Each structure stands twice: as C-alpha cells, then as structure tokens.
Amino acid sequence: MSLPFPRIRLTVIGAGYLGLTHAVCMAELGHDVLAIDVDPAKVAKAASGEPPFFEPGLEPLLRKNLEAGRLRFTSSYSEVGDFGDVHFLCVGTPESADGSADLQYLHAAVDALAPHLSRRCIVVGKSTVPVGTARRLTARLMERAPAGDEVELAWNPEFLREGTAVHDTMSPDRLVFGVTSSWSADRLRDVYAMPLCNGTPCLVMDLETAELVKVAANSFLATKISFINAMAEVCEASGADVIRLAAALAHDERIGGRFLSPGLGFGGGCLPKDIRAFRATARALGVGSVDSFLSEVDTINLSRRTRVTDLAREMVGGTLAGRHAAVLGIAFKPGSDDVRDSPSLAVCDQLTADGAIVRVHDPVAMDNAALVRPDLRYADTVTEAAAGADVVLHLTEWPDYRAIDPVALGQVVARRNVVDARCGLDGEYWRSAGWVVRILGRP
Ligand SMILES: NC(=O)c1ccc[n+]([C@@H]2O[C@H](COP(=O)([O-])OP(=O)(O)OC[C@H]3O[C@@H](n4cnc5c(N)ncnc54)[C@H](O)[C@@H]3O)[C@@H](O)[C@H]2O)c1
C-alpha cells in the first residue's frame, strides 16, 4: 500500500481520540509511526491492539498496523526524538476556568520533546489552539531544541468527527497546512501524498490563518446548530414544526441541510470549549462582536438542556422530586463513547438536582459516564432503564432507540411520558401506543 508514496518516520504525541486515530491512519497510509502518551494505561491498551475508547472501524486498523510493524507505542520522549522526522502534536487543549484554552499539555509536550530534537525535522501541531499559539511555540521549541532553527513548526488543524474519525482522517474534506517555509509544506505534502493524490484539496497558508480555520469552522457549525434550535423555540411558541421548517430550509443550496438538525444541541470535547476559547481570544484581540455573538450561540445551546428538564417536570406533574426518569443515551453523540460536556449528562445533573431518581442506558458510553457520575444508576438494557419510570427521555440519537417498540416499553413504565430531545422518535406511533409525547420544536 505504501508505494509509490514516500514512507516517513513520524511520531504522534498524545494518543487520545485525535492522536490515536491519526497514528493508526498514518500507519495505514504506509508510514512508520511511533506514538507516545503520558498515560501508561492508554499506551499499554493501544499497544495490545485495543483502542482505549470506542471509535467505529479503529480497532481492526490498529491491529492490522501493529501486526504489520508500521505502528508502535512508547513512553520515551528520547525514543520519539530519535525516531521521527515529522512529529505531530495531538495533546488536549481543554477549557480553563475562565473559558480560554488551557495550553499546559501542549507546553509540557513541547518541553518534553524539544531536548531530543538534534537534527532537522518538522513539528506539526494538530491540536485546536487560539490564534497566535504556534508563533509562541516556535520560540519555545527553538530555544530548547539542540537543532535550534533546524526544527520547523507547522500547524495542520484536524477536522475529524468522532464516530466517523477513521473515514475523516483517511479521506478528509480538505487539508490545511499552516507553514513558515516551502520545505515544511513539502514535508506535509509527503505525509499526505495518498489523500492528495486522491484529490483532497490542500490549502497552504500562514500559521495564524491555519489556527483560525479550525476555530472559525467550529464556530460556524455551532452557530448553525444554535440557529435551528432558536427556530425550534419559535416553533414551540407558535405551534410550527421545526423538522418541516429545517427540511424546507435545507433545499436552499446556500443554506444546506447539514448541521441543521434541531434537538438538544452540541456537546463533546470540541465545539463547546472551542467557541468559549474563541470568545476569550476575541476579547483579548479587542473584537467584542465575536465574543458577544458566540456568547449567544452558547446560551441558546445550553438553554435546550434546561428546556428538556422543564418538559420532564411538567409531564410528571410539576415536581421531579422522587420521580423516576429513564435516560436513553449518555454519549454526547451517537457513534462515540465520549461524555465530555455531554448535553445528556447535563440534563441528568438537572434532573438529579431536582430530586429525580435517574436511570441511564447507553450502548457504549456507560463506563465513561460512571467515571464522572458514579452516583447515577446504570441499566444494561432500555427495558431495565425504563422499568417503573415516570418519564422516558431520549437524549442521544443512537439508531437502536428509533427501533424501540413503544407498545412493549409501555408495559414496563409507571407512566407513558416521553420527551424526545433528538427529534428521532415517531411521535404518532408512540401516541398511538398510549404515550404522551413531547418533541423539541414539534407540536
Ligand atoms: N476529539 C476530536 O474529535 C477532535 C477533533 C479535532 C481536533 N481535536 C483537538 O485535538 C486535541 C486533542 O483532543 P482529543 O479529543 O484527542 O483529547 P484526548 O484528551 O482524548 O487526548 C489527549 C491525549 O494527550 C495525552 N497527553 C497529555 N499531555 C501529554 C504529553 N505531555 N505527552 C504525551 N501525551 C500527552 C493525554 O494523556 C491524552 O491521551 C484537542 O486540541 C482537540 O480540540 C479533537
């Protein structure tokens, strides 16, 4: 598979959702890949062929490339420095207390890597960062690397989506290279020779614009979701139907249908923290309009979570205290076991704070949820979650939930109340089975 494309010795620093997927896919492209993570449990699990998180299609490719000898894992930065000609930075950039991006992991990774860079190489940032970060990291890297300015920094933001991460990495919509020299751009063209050969558009630009492409893209996507959810609020207030509205809007090719699904809004490890970090950057740059605009996008998004809790409370007679709530779906989106900033978890918190007894089901995310919310009750099946429930809440649109038989489920609940926060259930069918149904944005 590797020929006639260049075969490069590259390293991946940080083997989380982004880094492990990237490492596996780079090996699949034919490169020799060494990945490092500070979490020894993660390294051990990945090295044994088991991804430490759920991502469709990742495990077979991980095993295949481990067996082929193209992919290895280590805990040694000195091995990483010796091995790689291209080093990808894939560590987390989580939200700080003030909303800005916390760059401590990026700084720690650069500080650990730099002393081992003693020949010409390229360090490529893939993490999502505030504009200006790469320029500051360049100075940090050159000061600490024995090879000095022989080490070049580039930024190659990542656009993969959890749930379709392998496909998105192997066949990206576009590649963005933020570089300071044609040498760096050529190295990146070598790394991505196969997707480029397959016609993937490649945009080469300065470091700052490349950093900004990622946060601007996520801000636009978040805005689109909050826009349709604001329309859902109007629909709820006026008796209109947001699903029909969205379908009609989507026919306008200037608008398009993607990211126009109303519901409980966005969550996960990217969009919420990225728009908050962008707000902080905009404030620092004196661009108040972006700060206030994205503040509204965030507020609309969070308000949908409260709306779901309010609907559940209303359906069970005005108080949730002592009521049983069955929550279907805890992952922030289907196809993932990620519960970072999960809208469903936030609803669970609100229900619990109001005194409800919450029992949760999810096909893959319950282990992760139990780590951060050990006090919730977890059920192995939908039926077990719903047994004796006063209200059922559909909060993550796993395909299996669409296939639930409302007649059978109606036999096990205490009261046939369902809140569909993902507009995924057939309301008429559920009503015909005796359920009281509330769907966000729909009559
Ligand atoms: N998850 C996504 O869908 C996605 C998509 C595009 C971009 N991103 C961006 O990619 C970055 C990583 O996100 P993620 O979801 O993979 O996070 P993650 O928390 O799953 O992974 C980060 C990994 O980095 C490791 N790490 C931390 N410090 C380290 C160090 N000094 N050396 C080596 N390893 C270290 C952690 O142990 C962890 O395994 C973030 O900036 C995120 O915004 C994520």
The ligand as an SDF file (V2000), in Angstrom:
LIG
                    3D

 44 48  0  0  0  0  0  0  0  0999 V2000
  -11.7260   14.6180   19.6010 N   0  0  0  0  0  0  0  0  0  0  0  0
  -11.9970   15.1920   18.4440 C   0  0  0  0  0  0  0  0  0  0  0  0
  -12.9800   14.8760   17.7630 O   0  0  0  0  0  0  0  0  0  0  0  0
  -11.0800   16.2680   17.9010 C   0  0  0  0  0  0  0  0  0  0  0  0
  -11.2320   16.6920   16.5580 C   0  0  0  0  0  0  0  0  0  0  0  0
  -10.4050   17.7000   16.0760 C   0  0  0  0  0  0  0  0  0  0  0  0
   -9.4910   18.3180   16.9160 C   0  0  0  0  0  0  0  0  0  0  0  0
   -9.3970   17.8980   18.2150 N   0  0  0  0  0  0  0  0  0  0  0  0
   -8.4120   18.5770   19.0610 C   0  0  0  0  0  0  0  0  0  0  0  0
   -7.3710   17.6550   19.2910 O   0  0  0  0  0  0  0  0  0  0  0  0
   -6.8040   17.8480   20.5810 C   0  0  0  0  0  0  0  0  0  0  0  0
   -6.8400   16.5470   21.3520 C   0  0  0  0  0  0  0  0  0  0  0  0
   -8.1930   16.1990   21.5560 O   0  0  0  0  0  0  0  0  0  0  0  0
   -8.6110   14.7220   21.9940 P   0  0  0  0  0  0  0  0  0  0  0  0
  -10.0950   14.6760   21.8770 O   0  0  0  0  0  0  0  0  0  0  0  0
   -7.8120   13.7250   21.2670 O   0  0  0  0  0  0  0  0  0  0  0  0
   -8.1820   14.7540   23.5420 O   0  0  0  0  0  0  0  0  0  0  0  0
   -7.8640   13.4940   24.4720 P   0  0  0  0  0  0  0  0  0  0  0  0
   -7.9590   14.0040   25.8600 O   0  0  0  0  0  0  0  0  0  0  0  0
   -8.6930   12.3290   24.0490 O   0  0  0  0  0  0  0  0  0  0  0  0
   -6.3360   13.1290   24.1350 O   0  0  0  0  0  0  0  0  0  0  0  0
   -5.2460   13.8900   24.5570 C   0  0  0  0  0  0  0  0  0  0  0  0
   -4.1400   12.9130   24.9330 C   0  0  0  0  0  0  0  0  0  0  0  0
   -2.9370   13.6150   25.1600 O   0  0  0  0  0  0  0  0  0  0  0  0
   -2.2440   12.9570   26.2060 C   0  0  0  0  0  0  0  0  0  0  0  0
   -1.2310   13.8630   26.7540 N   0  0  0  0  0  0  0  0  0  0  0  0
   -1.3820   14.9380   27.5460 C   0  0  0  0  0  0  0  0  0  0  0  0
   -0.1980   15.5090   27.7960 N   0  0  0  0  0  0  0  0  0  0  0  0
    0.7280   14.8070   27.1280 C   0  0  0  0  0  0  0  0  0  0  0  0
    2.1380   14.9270   26.9650 C   0  0  0  0  0  0  0  0  0  0  0  0
    2.8320   15.9020   27.5570 N   0  0  0  0  0  0  0  0  0  0  0  0
    2.7710   13.9990   26.2110 N   0  0  0  0  0  0  0  0  0  0  0  0
    2.0890   13.0000   25.6190 C   0  0  0  0  0  0  0  0  0  0  0  0
    0.7730   12.8420   25.7260 N   0  0  0  0  0  0  0  0  0  0  0  0
    0.0830   13.7320   26.4660 C   0  0  0  0  0  0  0  0  0  0  0  0
   -3.3490   12.5860   27.1820 C   0  0  0  0  0  0  0  0  0  0  0  0
   -2.9490   11.5740   28.0890 O   0  0  0  0  0  0  0  0  0  0  0  0
   -4.4380   12.1420   26.2120 C   0  0  0  0  0  0  0  0  0  0  0  0
   -4.3680   10.7470   25.9510 O   0  0  0  0  0  0  0  0  0  0  0  0
   -7.6080   18.9910   21.2080 C   0  0  0  0  0  0  0  0  0  0  0  0
   -6.9550   20.2080   20.9580 O   0  0  0  0  0  0  0  0  0  0  0  0
   -8.9070   18.9380   20.4490 C   0  0  0  0  0  0  0  0  0  0  0  0
   -9.5830   20.1770   20.4470 O   0  0  0  0  0  0  0  0  0  0  0  0
  -10.1490   16.8880   18.7250 C   0  0  0  0  0  0  0  0  0  0  0  0
  1  2  1  0
  2  3  2  0
  2  4  1  0
  4  5  1  0
  4 44  2  0
  5  6  2  0
  6  7  1  0
  7  8  2  0
  8  9  1  0
  8 44  1  0
  9 10  1  0
  9 42  1  0
 10 11  1  0
 11 12  1  0
 11 40  1  0
 12 13  1  0
 13 14  1  0
 14 15  2  0
 14 16  1  0
 14 17  1  0
 17 18  1  0
 18 19  2  0
 18 20  1  0
 18 21  1  0
 21 22  1  0
 22 23  1  0
 23 24  1  0
 23 38  1  0
 24 25  1  0
 25 26  1  0
 25 36  1  0
 26 27  1  0
 26 35  1  0
 27 28  2  0
 28 29  1  0
 29 30  1  0
 29 35  2  0
 30 31  1  0
 30 32  2  0
 32 33  1  0
 33 34  2  0
 34 35  1  0
 36 37  1  0
 36 38  1  0
 38 39  1  0
 40 41  1  0
 40 42  1  0
 42 43  1  0
M  CHG  2   8   1  16  -1
M  END
$$$$
